[in-house]
Amino acid sequence: MGKQGIKMEDKWGYEVNTSSSSCISSINSYYHQVLSYGRRRDVIMEAIDHDPNCVLANILAAHFCCSSNPSRAPSLLHAAKSNLDSATPYEIAVLETIDCLISPNRDDDVAFELHSKLLNDFPKDLVSLKRGQVLCFYMGRPDLSLQLIEQVLLANNQENFVYGMLAFPLLELGRMEDAEKAAKKGFEINKEDPWSQHALCHVFQYECRFKEAVEFMTECSKSWDPLSSFMNTHNWWHVALCSLEGNAPLDKVYLNAVGLLLRVHVRGKIRFFEDHLKILAGYLSDRAFWYLEWHLDLLILWALACTEKSSEAQDLLDGLKSKVSKMNPKKGKLMQKGLKLAEAAFEYGRGDFTRALELLGPDFDADNCKVLRNSFFQELFASIPLYDCILQMVGASGEQLDVFNEFWFVMLLDTGRADKAIEVIERQLKKRDGTPFLWRLLERAYSMLGKQEAEAIGAKAKALEGAYF
């Protein structure tokens, strides 16, 4: 059908070579699912059924299959390239961009430049913008992500979903006031836009407006049923984390992520969920879940070690060491910090705090791990067959990484190093002085040293907890 040269317009108003209106309808539905974090992104496969020769349908389906059905992706890419002579300029641009993105030898800089060029020529394509921003996230470059959205903002200044995409790089760059304005504008346009909701929650959480975050997200949760499991559980993770800061009652929402259970453990409340953690660790013993994402591997190491599955945890740790040892010297050296954190997570789970502290060193800061994630994945997945890992990775935000700083603080206190704990906790409070848990840790540290300041610090923590809930 695509060979007939009949052109139709997609949602953005860009020409696609197809004679099937049903194919276009499925493509447009796919756009909506991507931007709304819906659970029906597989609708793009219907576009192939309606027109197996459509270049745009095939390349979008290839990208989708990278995570859902990797074995099918090569044939879809081939089908897209086989019909390239009949493709429109827009289809060619999308194909070139995605082809680069899913290449096993991908050059991130080239992939970014192709996204930038595509958006310069076709600025209404918000799905390509979303792809480009995901790429920037794993590059650890929120500045480039902001550059992409600013590049197309004028052409989309009242469009659905665009302001949520503006808000996220702004908050990653620490521009919280601007991020809040953007997220609120996105929310005004579409109150069910999960990315605007999520960005606004990030702002509230960063500014320690925990009660506001919980109330806002709980109200928004009425619109979350159609969301993908990732977006749904991640939003609830934020709700739970803010609830935990306010010392709110624990409930099943904490089951959504092992990362949340680690946070609960650090706060000394894991006894409420020990059975759940053991069940979760049982699932995570399945090696199919290993080596998908560095952040997840850290959490699995802790969960396995914490539930007396030290043998499985050791196997996972040995596998990480083996993979890093096969990297080129530059990447291998960079990843040594990542390995130390992995070993520390293992030792923390086993209860050997002294060894864990030795591994982390006196100047540990989890924020330094942000720059590791992309370098690790580029090298780790270089030898994996095409398509096996694209879009399976979930990066770690600042809030997700904070828990590793917190278990460092707790281990310092549990091993009697109150002076050091005071030093690092007070430094952290300069960044986020509205976090009750940090004040509780500081109270404990001063109490250990018998200092009178402990009482005032405890009162501060109690006041913050009461203010939030």
TORVEX-449641 format. One record per atom (N, C-alpha, C): x, y, z. Coordinates in steps of 0.1 Angstrom, whole numbers, plus 5000, padded with zeros to 4 digits. Each point is the difference from the previous one (the first is absolute). Example, Ala and Ser with C-alpha at 12.3 -4.5 7.8 and 13.67 -1.06 7.14 Angstrom:
513249435078
499150125000
500950125000
499650114993
500950115000
499250115008
//
This chain:
500849885000
499250125000
500950135000
501149995008
500850125000
500650034987
500249904991
500650034987
499150084991
498750015003
499150074991
500250155000
500850055010
500350145000
498950095005
499049945007
498950085006
500450055013
500050135002
500550065012
498850055009
500149975013
499150045010
500750075011
499450085008
500650075011
499849945013
501050005008
499949945014
499550115009
500049975013
499550105010
500750135000
501350004996
500850125000
499850084987
499349944990
499850074988
501149974990
500849905003
501149964991
499649894991
500550004987
499649904990
500649875003
499249904998
500449865001
499549924988
500949924994
499649934988
499249875003
498750025000
499149885002
498650034995
499349904996
498750024995
499049965011
500549965011
499149945011
499850115011
498750045001
499750095010
500049935014
499849875000
500149925012
501549995005
500950004991
501450005003
500450135007
499550114995
500250135006
499450015013
498849955001
499350005013
500749935011
500649884996
500849925010
501350085004
500650064990
501250085003
499750125009
498950064998
499650115009
499649955014
499449895001
499749945013
501349975007
501049954993
501349975006
500750135005
499950114992
500550125005
499450045014
498749985001
499350045013
500549915011
500149874997
500449905010
501450045005
500950044991
501450035004
500050125009
499350114996
500050125007
499350005013
499049915001
499149995012
500549895009
501149944997
500649885007
498949895002
499349984989
498949905000
500649864999
499149905003
500449864999
499749934987
499650084990
499649944987
500950054989
501350015003
500950044989
500149894989
499549885003
500049904990
499050024989
499250115001
499150044989
500850034987
501350035001
500850024988
500149884991
499849885006
500149884992
498849984991
498950075004
498850004991
500250084988
500950105001
500350084988
500749924989
500849905005
500749914990
499049914994
499049955007
499049924994
499250074989
499750135003
499350084990
500850034988
501350025001
500850034989
501549965003
500349874996
501349955003
501150064993
499750094990
501150074993
500250155004
499350045010
500150145005
501350015008
500950094995
501350025006
499850055015
499250105002
499850065013
499549895010
499049924996
499449905008
501149905004
500849964990
501049895003
501150055009
500550124998
501150055008
499550035015
498850055001
499550025014
499849875007
499549904992
499849875006
501349935003
501050024992
501449955003
500550065014
499850135001
500450065013
499249945012
498749994998
499249945011
500549855003
500249934990
500449865002
501449985006
500850105000
501350005007
499849955014
498950045007
499849975014
499049895001
499049994991
498949915002
500249864993
500750004989
500249884992
501250014992
501250005006
501350034993
500249924987
499649875000
500349924989
499350044987
498950085002
499350054988
500550134995
500750075008
500450144996
500950004987
500949914998
500850014988
499249994987
499049915000
499249994987
499250124998
499550075010
499350134999
500950114995
501250005005
501050104995
500349974985
500149884997
500349964986
498850044991
498849985004
498850044993
500050154997
500350075011
500050154998
501150044990
501149955001
501150044990
499749954986
499349894999
499749944986
499050094993
499250085007
499150094993
500450155001
501350025002
500450145002
499950084988
500049944988
499950084987
498750074999
499049955007
498650064999
499750085013
500950025009
499850075012
500050154998
499250075009
500050145000
501350055007
500350134999
501250055007
499849995015
498850015005
499849985015
500349865004
499549904992
500249865003
501549975000
500750054990
501549984999
500750055012
499650125005
500650065011
499849925013
498849955002
499749915011
500749874999
500149944989
500749884998
501550015003
500650114995
501550025002
500350025015
499150075007
500150035014
499949875009
499049924997
499849885008
501049904996
500449994988
501049904996
501350035007
500450125002
501250045007
499849975015
498850025005
499749995015
500149855004
499649914991
499949865004
501249924995
501050074995
501249944995
500849945012
500649884998
500849945011
501250085003
500550084990
501250085002
499650155000
498950035006
499450145000
501050105005
500150114993
500750115005
499050105005
500050035013
498950085006
500050144994
501250054998
500150144994
499350014987
500349904991
499449994987
498449995001
499649915009
498649985002
499350125005
500750085008
499450135005
499950104988
501050014992
500050094989
499049974990
499749874998
499049964991
498650045005
499849985013
498750045006
499950164999
501050075002
500050144999
499650054986
500749934990
499750044986
498549964996
499649885005
498649974997
499050105006
500350045012
499050095006
500150144995
501250044994
500150124993
499150004988
500049894993
499249994987
498649975003
499749935011
498649955003
499750025014
499950135004
499950035015
498749965007
499049954992
498849965007
500049865005
501149934996
500149865004
500449985014
499149995009
500350005014
500549865005
499749894992
500549875003
501549994998
500450064989
501550014998
500650095010
499450105005
500550085011
500149915012
499049925003
500049925012
501249904999
500249944988
501149914998
501350075002
500250124995
501250075002
500350045014
498950035008
500250035014
500449885008
499449884997
500449885006
501549974998
500450024987
501549994997
500850095009
499650125001
500750105008
500149965015
498949945005
500049965013
501149905003
500149904991
501049905002
501450054997
500150114993
501350064998
500450095012
499050025009
500350085011
500150154996
499250044990
500150134994
498750075000
499550055012
498750075000
500150134992
501250064999
500250124992
499649984985
500449884995
499649974986
498649974999
499449945010
498649975000
499250135000
500450105008
499450135000
500150074986
501249984994
500350064987
499049944990
499749875000
499049944991
498650065001
499650015013
498650055002
499950154997
501050085003
500050144996
500050024985
500649904993
500150014986
498649994993
499049935007
498749984993
498950075008
500350075011
498950055008
499150104993
500650084992
499250114993
499049934991
500349894994
499149944991
499049915007
500149995013
499149915008
499550075013
500050135000
499850075013
498749985007
499049944993
498849965007
499649854998
501049934997
499849854997
500049925013
499249905000
499949905011
501449935001
500449985012
501249925004
501350085000
500050124993
501350064997
500650065013
499250055009
500550075011
500549915011
499549885000
500649905009
501449964995
500250004987
501349974995
501050125002
499450125001
500850125003
500449995015
499149965008
500250015015
501149915004
500149884995
501049905005
501450044999
500550044989
501450054999
500350125009
499050095001
500150115009
500249965015
499349905004
500249965014
501349925002
500449934989
501349935001
501250105001
499750124994
501050115000
499950085013
499149975008
499850075013
499250134999
499450024988
499250124998
498549975004
499949995013
498749955006
498950104998
500250125001
498950104997
499549994986
500949994991
499649994986
499449874997
500549895006
499449874998
498650005006
499750065011
498750005006
499050074990
500550124995
499150074991
499749924987
501049934995
499849924988
499049885003
500349945011
499149885003
498650045003
499850125006
498650045003
499350044987
500850064991
499450034987
499649874992
500849905001
499749884994
498849935006
499950025013
498849945008
498850084996
500150134998
498850084996
499549954987
500949974990
499649964987
499349865001
500649915008
499549865001
500349955014
498950005008
500249965014
500349855001
500049934990
500349855000
501449974994
500750114997
501449984995
500949955011
500449875000
500749945011
501450065001
500650054989
501450065001
499950145006
499050074998
499950135007
499749985015
499149905003
499849965014
501349965007
500749924993
501349945005
501050125003
500150094990
501050105001
499650105012
498750025002
499650095010
500249935014
499849875000
500349935013
501550015003
500949994990
501450015002
500350135006
499450114996
500250135005
499650015015
498849955002
499550005014
500949925009
500549894995
500849915008
501450065003
500550064990
501450075001
499950115010
498950075000
499850125009
499449965013
500049875003
499549945012
498550045003
499250014990
498650035001
499349875000
500349915009
499649865000
498549985000
499350075009
498649995001
499350044987
500550114995
499450054987
500249904989
501249945000
500249904990
499149885001
499849955012
499149895002
498650034996
499550115005
498650044997
499850024985
501050064993
499950024986
500049874992
501049925003
500149874993
498949905003
499550005012
498949925003
498750034992
499850144999
498950044992
500249964985
501250024995
500449964986
499849864998
500249915010
500049864998
498749944994
499050085000
498749964994
500249984985
501050064994
500249994986
501149904996
500549925009
501149924998
499749864995
498849965000
499749864996
500549974986
499950094990
500549964986
501550014999
500850045010
501450024999
500849864999
501150014994
500949895000
500449965015
500549885002
500349965013
501150085006
501050044991
501150095005
499550135005
499150074992
499650135004
499150005012
499249905001
499049985011
500849985013
500949905000
500749965012
501050115004
500650074990
500950115003
499350125006
498850034996
499350115006
499649965014
499649875003
499749965013
501250005009
501249974994
501250005007
500350145006
499750104992
500250145005
499050035011
498849954999
499050025010
500549945013
500449874999
500449935011
501350065007
500950054992
501250065005
499750135008
499150084995
499650125007
499249965012
499249905000
499349955012
500949965010
501149934996
501049955010
500750125007
500350104992
500650125006
499250065012
498749994998
499150065010
499649905011
500649885000
499749905010
498549964999
499549994988
498649964998
499949855001
498849955003
499849855000
500549934988
500749895002
500449924988
498949924994
500049984987
499049924994
500649934988
499249934992
500549914990
500650084988
499950135000
500650084989
501549985000
500649965012
501549995001
500549884992
499049914997
500449884993
500450024985
499750124995
500250034986
501549994995
500950015009
501450004996
500949965011
501049924996
501049965010
500850125005
500150104992
500650135004
499350065012
498749995000
499250065011
500249915013
500149874998
500349915011
501350035006
501050034992
501350045006
499950135008
499250094995
499850135007
499349975014
499049915000
499349965012
501049935009
500949924995
501049935008
501050105007
500450104992
500950105005
499450075012
498750024999
499250075011
499749915012
500449874999
499849915011
498649955001
499250004989
498649955000
499849884992
501149934996
499849894991
499349885007
499950005013
499449895007
498549994996
499450114995
498649994996
499949934987
501149994992
499949944987
501149894997
500549945011
501049904998
499549884991
498849965002
499449894992
499950044985
499650134998
499950054986
501450014994
500950045007
501450014995
500549874996
499849895008
500449874997
499449954987
498750024999
499349964988
500650074988
500250135001
500650084989
501449954996
500849975011
501349954997
500049864993
498949935003
499949874993
499850024985
499250104996
499950034986
501350054994
500750095008
501250064995
501249905000
499849885005
501049904998
500149954986
498950024992
500049964986
501050094993
500949934994
501150084993
499650074987
498749984996
499550074989
499950155003
499950035013
499950145005
501350075002
501149924999
501350065003
500650064987
500850105002
500850074990
499150084990
498850035004
499250084991
500250155002
500450035013
500250145003
500850015013
501050095000
501050005011
499350035013
499150105000
499350045012
499249885006
499449934991
499249885005
500949895005
501249984994
500949905005
500550045015
500250135002
500450045014
498949965010
498850024996
498949975009
499849855002
500249934989
499849855001
501149955009
501250054999
501149965009
499750015014
499450125003
499650025014
498949915004
498949984992
498949925004
500449855002
500849954991
500549865001
500849985013
501050095002
500849995012
499250025013
499150094999
499250035012
499049885004
499749924991
499149895002
500749865000
501350015003
500849885002
500149914987
500050074989
500349944987
501450054995
500949995009
501450054998
500749934988
499649874998
500749934989
499550064986
498750034999
499550064988
500650144998
500050075011
500550145000
501550004996
500849905005
501450004996
500149974985
499249914995
500049974985
499750134992
499150085004
499750124993
501150105001
500650015012
501250095001
501249954992
500249875000
501149954992
499750034985
498849994996
499650024986
500350154996
499750095009
500250144998
501650034999
500749935009
501550024999
500549954987
499549884995
500549954988
499750094988
498850055000
499650094989
500950135000
500350055011
500850125001
501449974996
500549885004
501449964996
500249994985
498949984993
500149994985
499850134993
499850115007
499950134994
501450054996
500050104991
501250074997
500650075013
501350025001
500650055012
499350135005
499750094991
499450125004
498649985007
499249924994
498749975006
500149925012
500949905000
500249925012
500450085012
500950104998
500550085011
498850085005
499250064991
498950085005
499049925008
499849874996
499049925007
500549945013
501250035004
500449955013
499250055011
499650134999
499250065010
498649935001
499549964988
498849934999
500149875007
501149934997
500249875007
500150015015
500750105005
500150025014
498650025006
499150084994
498750025005
499249864999
500249924990
499449874999
500449915012
501350005002
500649925011
499450055013
499950135002
499550065012
498649965002
499250004990
498649965001
499849865004
500949924995
500149855004
500349995015
501150075004
500449995014
499050075010
499450104995
498950065009
498949915002
499649934989
498949905001
500449895010
501349965000
500449895009
500250055014
500050135002
500250055013
501450035004
500950004991
501450035002
500350144997
499650095009
500050144998
501550055000
500849955007
501450045000
500749984987
499749884994
500649984986
499350094990
498750025001
499350084991
500650155000
500250055012
500650135001
501450014994
500849905002
501350004994
499950004985
499149934994
499850014986
499650134995
499050075007
499550134996
501150115001
500849995011
501050105002
499450125007
500950095005
499650115008
499350114992
500150004987
499450114992
498949964991
499349895004
499049954992
498950104997
499450004988
498950094996
499349924989
498749965002
499349924990
499850084988
500050135000
499750084988
501149984990
501249965004
501149974991
499649884991
499049925004
499749884992
499250034988
499450134999
499350034989
500850004987
501250045001
500850004988
500549864996
499849905008
500449874997
499049924991
498750045002
499049914994
500149994985
500350114992
500049994986
501349934996
501150035006
501349944996
499949855002
499449965011
499949855003
499149934989
498950064997
499149944990
500649994986
500750114996
500650004987
500949884999
500849985010
501049894999
499349865003
499250005010
499449875004
499249944988
499250084993
499249954990
500649994986
501350044999
500650014987
500149864993
500149905008
500149864995
498749934999
498950065004
498749935000
499450024986
499449904995
499450014987
499050124998
499950044988
499250124997
498649995006
499650125006
498750025005
499749945014
500949925006
499749935012
499750095012
500650125000
499950085012
499450134998
499750054988
499550144999
498650015007
499950105007
498850045007
499749915012
500949905003
499849925012
500650075013
500850104997
500750065011
499250115007
500150005013
499350115008
501150075008
500250134997
501150075007
499550045014
501050045007
499750045014
500050155002
499050055005
499950155003
500750035013
500150125003
500750045013
499349945012
498750005000
499249945011
500349855002
500249934988
500349865001
501449975005
500950094997
501449985004
500250055015
499150085005
500150055013
500149895011
499449894997
499949895010
501449955003
500950004990
501449955002
500850105009
499750134999
500550095010
499549975014
498749975000
499349985013
500649875007
500249894992
500549895007
501550025005
500750094993
501350045004
500050075014
499050095001
499850075013
499749915011
499149914997
499649905011
501149915004
500849954990
501149925004
501150075008
500250134997
500950085008
499550005015
498750025002
499550015013
500049865007
499749904992
500049865006
501449955004
501050064994
501449965003
500650105009
499250095006
500650095010
500750134995
499950024987
500750124994
499250125000
499550055012
499150115001
500650134994
501250025003
500650134995
500050014985
500449894993
499950004985
498650014996
499149935006
498650014997
499450145000
500450075011
499550145001
500550084989
501349984996
500650084989
499249984987
499849884997
499449974986
498550035001
499349975011
498650035000
499750155000
500850075007
499850155000
500350064986
500949944993
500350044986
498849974991
499349885002
498949974993
498850095003
499950045012
498950085004
500150144994
501250044996
500150134993
499350004987
499949874994
499349994987
498549985002
499649935011
498649975002
499750005015
499850125005
499850015015
498649975005
499149964990
498749975004
499749855001
501049925001
499849865000
500149955015
498949955005
499949965014
501049895004
500149904991
500949895003
501450045002
500550094992
501450055002
500250075014
498950075004
500150065013
500049905011
499249894998
500049895010
501449945001
500649984989
501449945000
501050095007
499850134998
500950105006
499750005015
498849995004
499650005014
500749885007
500049884993
500649885005
501550025002
500650064990
501550035000
500450085012
499250115002
500450095011
499749935014
498949925000
499849935012
501149905004
500549944989
501149905003
501250075006
500250134997
501150075005
499750085013
498749985005
499650065012
499850154999
499850054988
499950154998
498650055002
499950125006
498750055003
499250044988
500750024989
499350044987
499049904996
500149875004
499249904996
498550035003
499750065011
498650025003
499450104990
500750114997
499450104990
499949944986
500949914997
500049944987
498849904999
499849935011
498849915000
498750084999
500050115007
498850094999
499750044985
501150034993
500050054987
499449884991
500549885002
499549894992
498549985003
499650005012
498649985004
499150114994
500550125000
499250114994
499849984985
501149954993
499949984986
499049884997
500149905008
499149884998
498550055002
499850085011
498650055002
499550094990
500950084994
499650094989
499649934988
500649894997
499749934987
498749925001
499749955012
498849915001
499350045013
//
